[in-house]
Amino acid sequence: MVLGWDSQDQLYENIGVKYTGYPDAPVRVLPETCRELPLEANTLLFLCEFKAPTASICPRNVLNRVLAMADEMGIDAYAAFEYEFFLFNETPDSVRAKGYRNLTSFTPGFFGYSMLRNSTHAELHHELLQLAREMDFPIEGLHTETGPGVLEAAISVDSAQAAADKAALFKTFTKVWAQRRQLMATFMAKWSNDYPGQSGHIHLSLRDKQSGQSLFYDAGQDMTMSQQQGHFIAGLQQLLPEFMAMYAPTINAYSRVIPGYWAPMQTISQVDGSVYTSRACADDHEIERSLALAVKAQKPWSQTSIAERIALCEKMLTVFSGQKEQIVQDLCWMMGRPIRYGAGELKGVEQRVRYMMGIAEQALAPVHLAEEQGAQRIIKRQPLGGCDCPMELPLPDGSQQHSAGDTSRQQRDFETFGTNSLMRRTFLPGVYAGGLARRGFQYLHLSHDDTQKVLRQGDIHQVCFTGSVKGGGMVEQALAGRFISAYADAGGIEHGGYRFSKRPGGDARLGSSL
């Protein structure tokens, strides 16, 4: 049951123990985790972990299974945690009496990294440091952070399993220590809209089991980044949407991910942690102007021959390929992708684009049907009109989708949410050089809300989406009831995709594979 309730001991929905009599679950006592409790005389603390079948959902066992896979690969994992937390001059009774509002911070004002605050409250800091040493989750750094009453503690590095145990103990006993001093500590990601949110940093390192050497360091590679580190970062980025269930598991944690509150809405370099680029979303005026231009460009584009469209795309590809060196650098700085792999990705882009142009004449040619009662029957493929392409994807995959659309229909509005912000800088030179700008090709950065508004516009007649499952769900919901063509691009040289279908009941779902 303890794995299925919230912070108020309320069971989540659809938890099986509701219907099975709340059975006991066996646990395994871990002797190696024995600690003395310095706040309670002659008392020991042992950590435990669930045994089967509950072990399948026990967080500690989940970590053990991952570490076992690493061990089979000859890898040792090490970790260190940093936590920011707010201190209040409050008690459990006083915060409830106030309705959790207008809380009194332990110290006023913003004093990040303040020697004044550290020295003034030195006894309190040393108490926490001493507690951490005695309970074997030693703190190697403790200082004030930005915000009233904010502290940040960096726990010493250890093996990944031990580091996770120490992180859990630190959070629990920091709250115990604070309440024993008539204070309260909170690790909430965002306790107030008036102050910056709080973060928790997980530092990871992989080492070779035999040599003990770091697998992330290679003196002979760019930025001393080893091939293993490149794969590690790529995998982390690939699975970030799924990891959100862990790093933003609550509504409060999710609400912190907004611009201006130390949350990653900008493109942060994977090389040195700097803000590599920021994007400004289009305003209402720019969106309206874009749609109006697209409507105006529809008829001339429908009269443009396939051969001319291919020629325009050829010019665009030439300019795009000419930016190879800059694009490779951008991919490295934004995504952490090693430079030696960037050139290969761009080569794949060019191959796929040329394939699309090569099949365009045949694929888009009129279909001549058998005569019927002396009537000649022909199916002519005409550009649909407004085509919207919301995207959440790295830059190379985006160029394939753009070129395919340029040859087949009036691909004129491109709205992005969550993609890297240098795509516009990369594509626009080719757009202008190829003469596509005056033909309706546009590129906007939109918020999620504005993207949904555009998708509902009557001027949009087709949607091609590339990105995350979550983003695809948003596209489906926005298009419900519109009865227009919508595709989720699956990539690859065949430019395959999935079609959104409308089911009884009014809800849109991802339909059959094409």
C-alpha positions as CSV (number, residue, x, y, z in Angstrom):
1,M,0.0,0.0,0.0
2,V,2.9,2.4,0.8
3,L,3.8,2.3,-2.9
4,G,0.4,3.3,-3.9
5,W,-0.6,6.4,-1.9
6,D,0.2,10.1,-2.1
7,S,1.7,12.5,0.4
8,Q,-1.6,12.6,2.3
9,D,-1.8,8.8,2.5
10,Q,-4.6,8.8,-0.1
11,L,-4.5,5.8,-2.4
12,Y,-4.1,6.5,-6.1
13,E,-6.9,5.3,-8.4
14,N,-6.9,1.7,-9.7
15,I,-4.6,0.5,-7.0
16,G,-5.0,-3.3,-6.6
17,V,-4.8,-3.4,-2.8
18,K,-8.2,-1.8,-2.6
19,Y,-9.7,-5.0,-3.9
20,T,-7.5,-7.6,-2.3
21,G,-7.9,-6.8,1.4
22,Y,-4.8,-4.7,1.8
23,P,-2.4,-7.7,2.1
24,D,1.1,-7.5,3.7
25,A,4.1,-7.4,1.4
26,P,7.3,-9.1,2.5
27,V,10.5,-7.0,2.8
28,R,14.2,-7.8,3.0
29,V,16.2,-6.2,5.8
30,L,19.5,-4.9,4.5
31,P,22.2,-5.3,7.2
32,E,24.8,-3.3,5.2
33,T,22.6,-0.2,5.6
34,C,22.8,-0.2,9.4
35,R,23.1,3.3,10.9
36,E,22.9,4.8,14.4
37,L,20.3,7.4,14.9
38,P,22.1,10.3,16.6
39,L,18.8,12.0,17.5
40,E,17.5,8.9,19.3
41,A,19.7,7.2,22.0
42,N,20.7,3.6,21.5
43,T,18.6,3.2,18.3
44,L,19.6,1.7,15.0
45,L,18.1,2.2,11.6
46,F,18.1,-0.4,8.8
47,L,16.9,0.2,5.3
48,C,14.7,-2.5,3.7
49,E,13.5,-3.3,0.2
50,F,10.4,-5.2,-1.0
51,K,10.6,-8.8,-2.1
52,A,8.7,-10.4,-4.9
53,P,6.2,-9.8,-6.2
54,T,6.1,-6.2,-4.9
55,A,9.8,-5.9,-5.9
56,S,8.7,-5.3,-9.5
57,I,7.5,-1.8,-8.6
58,C,9.8,-1.0,-5.7
59,P,12.0,1.9,-6.7
60,R,15.1,0.5,-5.0
61,N,14.7,-2.8,-6.8
62,V,14.2,-1.0,-10.1
63,L,17.5,0.7,-9.6
64,N,19.1,-2.7,-8.7
65,R,17.9,-4.2,-11.9
66,V,19.4,-1.4,-14.0
67,L,22.7,-1.6,-12.1
68,A,22.8,-5.4,-12.6
69,M,22.6,-4.8,-16.4
70,A,25.5,-2.3,-16.1
71,D,27.5,-4.9,-14.1
72,E,27.0,-7.5,-16.9
73,M,28.4,-4.8,-19.3
74,G,31.5,-4.4,-17.1
75,I,30.4,-1.0,-15.8
76,D,30.3,0.6,-12.4
77,A,27.9,3.5,-11.9
78,Y,28.6,6.4,-9.5
79,A,26.3,9.2,-8.5
80,A,26.0,12.3,-6.3
81,F,22.9,14.3,-5.5
82,E,22.4,18.0,-4.9
83,Y,19.2,19.3,-3.3
84,E,17.8,22.8,-2.9
85,F,15.2,23.3,-0.1
86,F,13.3,26.1,1.6
87,L,13.4,26.6,5.4
88,F,10.4,28.3,7.1
89,N,9.8,29.7,10.6
90,E,6.8,27.5,10.7
91,T,5.5,24.2,12.3
92,P,3.1,21.5,11.0
93,D,0.3,23.2,12.9
94,S,1.1,26.8,11.8
95,V,1.2,26.0,8.1
96,R,-2.2,24.3,8.3
97,A,-3.6,27.2,10.2
98,K,-2.4,29.6,7.5
99,G,-3.8,27.4,4.7
100,Y,-0.2,27.0,3.4
101,R,-0.2,30.6,2.4
102,N,1.8,33.7,3.6
103,L,4.5,31.5,5.2
104,T,7.4,33.1,7.0
105,S,10.8,32.3,5.5
106,F,13.7,31.4,7.7
107,T,15.6,34.4,6.3
108,P,14.3,37.3,4.2
109,G,15.6,38.4,0.8
110,F,17.7,36.8,-1.9
111,F,21.1,35.9,-0.6
112,G,22.5,33.2,-2.9
113,Y,26.0,32.0,-1.9
114,S,26.0,34.4,1.0
115,M,28.9,34.4,3.5
116,L,26.8,36.7,5.6
117,R,24.0,34.2,5.9
118,N,26.3,31.2,6.4
119,S,28.2,32.8,9.2
120,T,25.2,34.3,10.9
121,H,23.6,30.9,11.1
122,A,26.8,28.9,11.4
123,E,25.6,26.8,14.4
124,L,22.5,25.6,12.4
125,H,24.6,24.7,9.4
126,H,27.1,22.8,11.4
127,E,24.3,20.8,13.1
128,L,23.1,19.6,9.7
129,L,26.6,18.8,8.6
130,Q,27.3,16.8,11.8
131,L,24.0,14.9,11.4
132,A,24.9,14.0,7.9
133,R,28.3,12.7,8.9
134,E,26.9,10.6,11.7
135,M,24.2,9.1,9.6
136,D,26.6,8.4,6.6
137,F,25.2,10.7,4.0
138,P,28.1,13.3,4.3
139,I,27.6,16.7,2.8
140,E,30.5,18.1,0.9
141,G,29.0,21.5,0.3
142,L,26.2,23.5,2.1
143,H,25.3,27.1,1.2
144,T,22.5,29.6,0.6
145,E,20.8,29.7,-2.8
146,T,18.7,32.3,-4.5
147,G,15.5,33.0,-2.6
148,P,14.4,33.7,1.0
149,G,15.4,30.9,3.3
150,V,16.9,28.7,0.5
151,L,19.8,26.3,1.2
152,E,21.5,23.9,-1.2
153,A,23.4,20.8,-0.1
154,A,25.7,18.6,-2.2
155,I,26.0,15.0,-1.0
156,S,29.3,13.3,-1.5
157,V,29.7,10.9,-4.4
158,D,29.2,7.1,-3.9
159,S,28.2,4.1,-5.8
160,A,24.8,4.6,-7.5
161,Q,22.9,2.4,-5.1
162,A,24.5,3.9,-2.0
163,A,24.0,7.4,-3.4
164,A,20.3,6.8,-3.9
165,D,19.9,5.5,-0.3
166,K,21.8,8.6,1.0
167,A,19.7,11.0,-1.0
168,A,16.5,9.5,0.4
169,L,17.9,9.6,4.0
170,F,19.1,13.2,3.5
171,K,15.6,14.5,2.5
172,T,13.9,12.6,5.3
173,F,16.2,13.6,8.2
174,T,16.7,17.2,7.0
175,K,12.9,17.5,7.6
176,V,13.3,15.8,11.0
177,W,16.2,18.1,12.0
178,A,14.3,21.2,10.9
179,Q,11.1,20.3,12.9
180,R,13.1,19.6,16.0
181,R,14.3,23.2,15.7
182,Q,10.8,24.5,15.3
183,L,11.5,25.0,11.6
184,M,10.1,23.4,8.5
185,A,12.0,22.2,5.4
186,T,10.3,21.7,2.0
187,F,11.8,20.1,-1.1
188,M,8.7,21.1,-3.3
189,A,9.8,22.0,-6.8
190,K,7.7,25.2,-6.7
191,W,6.1,26.1,-3.4
192,S,5.2,29.7,-4.6
193,N,4.7,31.5,-7.9
194,D,6.6,34.4,-6.5
195,Y,9.9,32.7,-6.2
196,P,12.2,30.6,-8.4
197,G,11.6,26.9,-8.2
198,Q,13.9,24.4,-6.5
199,S,15.9,21.7,-8.3
200,G,17.6,18.5,-7.6
201,H,20.7,17.7,-9.5
202,I,21.9,14.1,-10.2
203,H,25.5,13.8,-11.2
204,L,26.4,10.5,-12.9
205,S,29.7,8.9,-13.9
206,L,30.4,5.5,-15.4
207,R,33.6,3.6,-14.8
208,D,35.2,0.5,-16.3
209,K,35.0,-2.3,-13.7
210,Q,38.5,-3.6,-14.4
211,S,40.6,-0.5,-14.9
212,G,38.5,1.9,-12.7
213,Q,38.9,4.5,-15.5
214,S,36.1,6.9,-16.4
215,L,34.2,5.8,-19.5
216,F,33.1,9.4,-20.2
217,Y,36.6,10.8,-20.7
218,D,38.7,10.5,-23.8
219,A,41.6,12.9,-24.1
220,G,41.9,12.3,-27.9
221,Q,38.3,13.3,-28.7
222,D,36.6,16.6,-29.2
223,M,35.9,18.3,-25.8
224,T,37.4,15.1,-24.2
225,M,34.0,13.5,-24.8
226,S,34.3,9.7,-25.2
227,Q,32.1,7.8,-27.7
228,Q,30.4,6.2,-24.7
229,Q,29.5,9.6,-23.3
230,G,28.0,10.6,-26.7
231,H,25.8,7.4,-26.6
232,F,24.9,8.1,-23.0
233,I,23.7,11.6,-23.7
234,A,21.9,10.6,-26.9
235,G,20.0,7.9,-25.0
236,L,19.2,10.3,-22.2
237,Q,17.7,12.8,-24.7
238,Q,15.8,10.1,-26.5
239,L,14.1,9.0,-23.3
240,L,13.6,12.3,-21.6
241,P,9.8,12.3,-22.2
242,E,9.5,8.9,-20.5
243,F,11.9,10.0,-17.7
244,M,9.6,12.9,-16.9
245,A,7.5,10.5,-14.9
246,M,10.5,10.4,-12.5
247,Y,11.9,14.0,-12.6
248,A,8.5,15.7,-12.7
249,P,6.1,13.1,-11.0
250,T,3.7,15.6,-9.5
251,I,1.6,18.5,-10.7
252,N,3.8,20.8,-8.6
253,A,7.0,19.5,-10.2
254,Y,5.6,19.8,-13.7
255,S,4.4,23.4,-13.0
256,R,8.0,24.5,-12.5
257,V,9.0,23.9,-16.1
258,I,8.2,27.4,-17.4
259,P,10.5,30.1,-18.8
260,G,12.4,32.4,-16.4
261,Y,12.3,30.0,-13.4
262,W,15.6,28.1,-13.9
263,A,13.9,25.4,-15.9
264,P,15.1,24.2,-19.3
265,M,12.9,26.0,-21.8
266,Q,16.0,27.3,-23.6
267,T,18.5,25.2,-25.5
268,I,21.2,24.5,-23.0
269,S,24.5,23.3,-24.4
270,Q,25.4,19.7,-23.5
271,V,29.1,20.8,-23.7
272,D,29.4,23.5,-21.1
273,G,25.9,24.0,-19.7
274,S,25.5,27.5,-21.2
275,V,22.4,28.8,-22.9
276,Y,23.3,28.2,-26.6
277,T,20.2,29.7,-28.1
278,S,16.8,31.0,-27.1
279,R,13.6,31.3,-29.1
280,A,10.9,33.9,-29.2
281,C,7.5,32.6,-30.0
282,A,5.4,34.3,-32.7
283,D,2.8,36.7,-31.5
284,D,-0.8,36.9,-32.7
285,H,0.0,39.5,-35.4
286,E,2.8,37.4,-36.9
287,I,0.6,34.3,-36.9
288,E,-2.3,36.1,-38.7
289,R,0.2,37.6,-41.2
290,S,1.6,34.1,-41.9
291,L,-1.8,32.6,-42.5
292,A,-2.9,35.4,-44.8
293,L,0.3,35.1,-46.9
294,A,-0.3,31.4,-47.1
295,V,-3.8,31.8,-48.4
296,K,-2.6,34.3,-51.0
297,A,0.1,31.9,-52.2
298,Q,-2.1,28.9,-52.6
299,K,-3.3,29.5,-56.2
300,P,0.1,30.3,-57.7
301,W,1.6,27.3,-56.0
302,S,-1.1,25.0,-57.4
303,Q,-0.2,26.1,-60.9
304,T,3.5,25.4,-60.4
305,S,4.7,22.3,-62.2
306,I,6.4,19.4,-60.4
307,A,9.6,20.0,-62.3
308,E,9.7,23.6,-61.0
309,R,9.0,22.5,-57.5
310,I,11.9,20.0,-57.7
311,A,14.2,22.7,-59.0
312,L,13.2,24.9,-56.0
313,C,13.9,22.1,-53.6
314,E,17.3,21.5,-55.3
315,K,18.3,25.1,-54.7
316,M,17.2,24.9,-51.1
317,L,19.2,21.6,-50.6
318,T,22.3,23.2,-52.1
319,V,22.2,26.1,-49.6
320,F,21.4,23.7,-46.7
321,S,24.3,21.4,-47.6
322,G,26.6,24.5,-47.8
323,Q,26.0,25.1,-44.1
324,K,27.4,21.7,-43.2
325,E,30.1,22.9,-40.9
326,Q,27.9,25.2,-39.0
327,I,25.1,22.6,-38.7
328,V,27.5,20.0,-37.3
329,Q,28.7,22.5,-34.7
330,D,25.1,23.4,-33.7
331,L,24.1,19.7,-33.3
332,C,27.1,19.2,-31.1
333,W,26.6,22.2,-28.9
334,M,22.8,21.8,-28.6
335,M,22.5,18.0,-28.3
336,G,26.0,16.8,-27.3
337,R,26.3,14.8,-30.5
338,P,30.0,14.2,-31.3
339,I,31.1,16.2,-34.3
340,R,32.4,13.1,-36.0
341,Y,28.8,11.8,-36.3
342,G,27.2,15.1,-37.5
343,A,28.5,14.9,-41.1
344,G,27.1,11.4,-41.5
345,E,23.7,12.6,-40.4
346,L,23.7,15.4,-43.0
347,K,24.7,12.9,-45.7
348,G,21.6,10.8,-44.8
349,V,19.5,13.9,-45.0
350,E,20.7,14.7,-48.5
351,Q,20.1,11.1,-49.6
352,R,16.5,11.1,-48.4
353,V,15.7,14.5,-49.9
354,R,17.1,13.5,-53.3
355,Y,15.1,10.3,-53.1
356,M,11.9,12.3,-52.5
357,M,12.7,14.6,-55.4
358,G,13.5,11.5,-57.6
359,I,10.1,9.9,-57.1
360,A,8.0,13.1,-57.2
361,E,7.2,13.1,-60.9
362,Q,6.0,9.5,-60.9
363,A,4.3,9.6,-57.5
364,L,2.4,12.8,-58.2
365,A,1.5,12.1,-61.8
366,P,-2.2,12.0,-62.8
367,V,-3.9,8.6,-62.5
368,H,-5.6,7.5,-65.8
369,L,-8.6,5.2,-65.2
370,A,-10.3,3.0,-67.7
371,E,-12.8,4.8,-69.9
372,E,-16.4,4.4,-68.9
373,Q,-19.3,4.9,-71.4
374,G,-16.9,7.0,-73.6
375,A,-15.8,9.2,-70.7
376,Q,-12.2,9.6,-70.0
377,R,-11.5,9.4,-66.2
378,I,-8.4,11.0,-64.6
379,I,-7.5,11.6,-61.0
380,K,-5.3,14.7,-60.8
381,R,-3.3,15.4,-57.7
382,Q,-3.7,19.1,-56.6
383,P,-2.0,20.8,-53.7
384,L,-4.4,20.7,-50.8
385,G,-3.8,24.3,-49.6
386,G,-2.6,25.2,-46.1
387,C,-0.4,22.5,-44.6
388,D,0.8,22.8,-41.0
389,C,3.8,20.9,-39.7
390,P,4.1,21.0,-36.0
391,M,7.5,19.5,-35.1
392,E,9.4,18.4,-32.0
393,L,12.5,16.9,-33.6
394,P,16.3,17.4,-34.1
395,L,17.2,19.4,-37.2
396,P,18.2,16.7,-39.7
397,D,14.9,14.8,-39.6
398,G,13.0,18.0,-40.1
399,S,14.6,18.8,-43.5
400,Q,13.4,15.5,-44.9
401,Q,9.8,16.3,-44.0
402,H,10.1,19.8,-45.4
403,S,11.4,18.7,-48.8
404,A,8.8,16.0,-49.2
405,G,6.1,18.5,-48.6
406,D,7.5,21.0,-50.9
407,T,7.4,18.7,-53.9
408,S,3.9,17.4,-53.3
409,R,1.7,20.1,-51.9
410,Q,1.6,23.7,-50.8
411,Q,3.8,23.3,-47.8
412,R,3.5,26.7,-46.4
413,D,3.3,27.0,-42.6
414,F,5.7,25.3,-40.2
415,E,4.9,25.7,-36.5
416,T,7.3,24.3,-34.0
417,F,7.0,23.7,-30.2
418,G,9.9,22.2,-28.4
419,T,12.3,21.7,-31.3
420,N,15.8,23.3,-31.4
421,S,15.6,27.0,-32.1
422,L,18.2,27.1,-34.8
423,M,16.1,25.3,-37.5
424,R,14.8,28.6,-38.6
425,R,18.3,30.0,-39.0
426,T,19.3,26.8,-41.0
427,F,16.3,26.6,-43.3
428,L,15.6,30.2,-44.2
429,P,18.7,30.9,-46.3
430,G,17.7,28.0,-48.5
431,V,14.1,29.2,-48.6
432,Y,15.1,32.7,-49.8
433,A,17.7,31.4,-52.2
434,G,15.3,29.0,-53.8
435,G,12.5,31.5,-54.0
436,L,10.2,29.5,-51.7
437,A,9.6,32.4,-49.3
438,R,7.4,34.3,-51.8
439,R,5.6,31.0,-52.5
440,G,4.3,30.6,-49.0
441,F,7.0,28.6,-47.2
442,Q,7.2,30.0,-43.7
443,Y,8.7,28.9,-40.4
444,L,7.3,30.0,-37.0
445,H,8.1,29.2,-33.4
446,L,4.8,28.8,-31.5
447,S,3.7,27.9,-28.0
448,H,1.7,24.8,-27.5
449,D,-1.5,26.9,-27.0
450,D,-0.9,28.9,-30.2
451,T,-0.1,25.7,-32.1
452,Q,-3.4,24.2,-31.2
453,K,-5.2,27.4,-32.3
454,V,-3.5,27.3,-35.7
455,L,-4.4,23.6,-36.1
456,R,-8.1,24.6,-35.7
457,Q,-7.9,27.3,-38.3
458,G,-10.1,26.7,-41.4
459,D,-7.2,27.8,-43.6
460,I,-5.2,24.7,-42.6
461,H,-6.1,21.7,-44.8
462,Q,-3.5,19.1,-43.8
463,V,-1.2,18.5,-40.9
464,C,2.1,16.6,-40.9
465,F,3.4,16.0,-37.4
466,T,6.9,14.8,-36.3
467,G,7.8,14.5,-32.6
468,S,6.9,12.9,-29.3
469,V,3.9,10.8,-28.4
470,K,2.8,13.5,-26.0
471,G,3.0,16.1,-28.8
472,G,1.1,13.8,-31.1
473,G,-1.7,13.5,-28.6
474,M,-2.0,17.3,-28.5
475,V,-2.3,17.4,-32.3
476,E,-5.0,14.7,-32.3
477,Q,-7.0,16.6,-29.7
478,A,-6.7,19.9,-31.6
479,L,-7.9,18.3,-34.8
480,A,-10.8,16.4,-33.4
481,G,-13.9,17.1,-35.4
482,R,-12.1,18.9,-38.3
483,F,-12.1,15.9,-40.7
484,I,-8.8,16.9,-42.5
485,S,-5.8,14.8,-43.4
486,A,-3.3,14.4,-40.6
487,Y,-0.1,12.4,-40.6
488,A,2.6,11.5,-38.1
489,D,5.9,11.3,-40.0
490,A,7.7,8.1,-39.2
491,G,10.9,9.1,-41.1
492,G,13.0,6.8,-43.3
493,I,13.7,7.0,-47.0
494,E,10.1,5.9,-47.8
495,H,8.7,8.9,-45.9
496,G,6.2,6.6,-44.3
497,G,3.8,7.7,-41.6
498,Y,0.7,7.1,-39.5
499,R,-2.7,8.6,-40.3
500,F,-4.9,10.0,-37.6
501,S,-8.4,8.5,-37.7
502,K,-11.7,9.7,-36.3
503,R,-13.5,7.1,-34.2
504,P,-17.1,7.0,-33.0
505,G,-17.6,9.1,-29.9
506,G,-15.7,12.1,-31.2
507,D,-12.2,11.3,-30.0
508,A,-9.3,11.2,-32.4
509,R,-6.8,8.3,-32.2
510,L,-3.6,7.4,-34.1
511,G,-4.9,5.2,-36.9
512,S,-3.5,2.6,-39.2
513,S,0.1,2.5,-40.5
514,L,0.5,3.6,-44.1
